[in-house]
């Protein structure tokens, strides 16, 4: 699994490429900022024994409850979640954690992108 964080001014694009992904596979993304807004979560299952993904973005490893920043609603082969105005997020460490959560297997190839804006608009 690999991720790339590309920053241009206050805009951040996170690209994650997973191979051999299972339901417990997690990727650490180092943003280097604490306050940000997530505008888009795009997660696509490209191959493998799974048929759907159900992505979760959290501010802690294995995040649940209050630590979940953005969670998909309905599992699908492609999940494209766009939020007008963005989801306001905070991570004290400057890192966030992504899980694609395919419905079966540990041989899945998954591509994910996050569109992020630094700050809360202040």
C-alpha positions in Angstrom: 0.0 0.0 0.0 1.2 3.5 -0.8 -0.1 7.0 -0.5 1.0 10.3 -2.0 0.2 13.7 -0.4 0.4 16.5 -3.0 0.1 20.1 -1.7 -0.4 23.2 -3.7 -1.0 26.3 -1.5 -3.8 25.3 0.8 -5.1 22.5 -1.4 -4.1 18.9 -0.7 -4.7 15.8 -2.8 -4.2 12.4 -1.2 -3.9 9.4 -3.5 -3.8 5.9 -2.0 -3.1 2.8 -4.0 -3.8 -0.5 -2.2 -3.0 -4.0 -3.3 -3.7 -7.1 -1.1 -6.2 -5.1 0.9 -8.6 -6.7 3.4 -11.2 -5.4 5.8 -8.6 -4.5 8.5 -6.1 -2.9 6.2 -5.3 0.7 7.3 -3.2 3.4 5.7 -1.5 6.2 7.7 -1.6 9.6 5.9 0.7 12.3 7.1 -0.8 15.6 6.2 1.4 17.8 8.4 -1.5 20.1 9.4 -3.9 19.9 12.3 -7.0 21.8 11.0 -8.5 21.0 7.6 -11.7 20.3 5.7 -12.4 17.2 3.6 -14.4 17.9 0.4 -14.3 14.6 -1.4 -13.7 10.9 -0.6 -13.5 8.8 -3.7 -12.8 5.1 -3.2 -12.9 2.5 -6.0 -12.5 -1.3 -5.9 -10.5 -2.2 -9.1 -10.0 -5.9 -8.6 -10.0 -8.8 -6.1 -12.5 -11.1 -4.5 -14.4 -8.3 -2.8 -17.4 -6.7 -4.5 -17.8 -3.5 -2.4 -15.8 -1.0 -0.3 -17.1 1.1 2.6 -14.3 3.6 3.4 -13.7 5.3 6.7 -11.4 8.2 7.5 -10.4 8.7 11.2 -8.0 10.8 13.3 -6.7 7.8 15.2 -5.6 4.3 14.2 -8.6 2.0 14.2 -10.7 5.0 14.9 -14.3 4.7 15.9 -17.0 6.9 17.5 -15.9 10.5 17.9 -12.5 9.8 16.2 -14.2 9.1 12.8 -13.9 12.1 10.5 -15.7 10.8 7.4 -17.6 7.6 7.0 -19.2 6.2 3.8 -23.0 5.6 4.0 -23.7 2.6 1.7 -21.0 0.1 0.5 -20.5 0.0 -3.3 -17.8 -0.9 -5.8 -17.2 2.9 -6.2 -18.0 5.3 -3.3 -17.9 9.0 -4.2 -18.7 11.2 -1.2 -18.7 14.9 -1.8 -19.5 17.4 1.0 -20.5 21.0 0.1 -18.4 23.3 2.3 -16.3 20.3 3.5 -16.2 18.3 6.7 -14.3 20.3 9.4 -11.6 18.0 10.8 -8.9 18.2 13.4 -5.9 15.9 14.1 -3.5 16.9 16.9 -0.7 14.7 15.3 -1.2 16.0 11.7 -1.9 12.4 10.6 -5.1 10.7 9.6 -6.0 7.0 9.0 -7.9 5.5 6.0 -9.6 2.1 5.8 -11.3 1.0 2.5 -13.1 -1.9 4.2 -13.8 -4.3 1.3 -16.6 -6.8 2.1 -14.5 -9.9 1.5 -11.0 -11.2 0.7 -7.5 -9.9 1.3 -6.5 -9.7 -2.3 -8.3 -6.5 -3.3 -6.8 -3.7 -5.3 -8.3 -0.3 -4.4 -7.7 3.3 -5.5 -8.7 6.2 -3.2 -8.5 10.0 -3.4 -9.2 12.6 -0.8 -9.6 16.3 -1.7 -8.6 18.5 1.3 -8.3 22.2 2.1 -6.0 23.4 4.9 -7.7 25.3 7.7 -11.3 25.9 8.7 -11.9 29.0 6.7 -10.8 31.4 9.4 
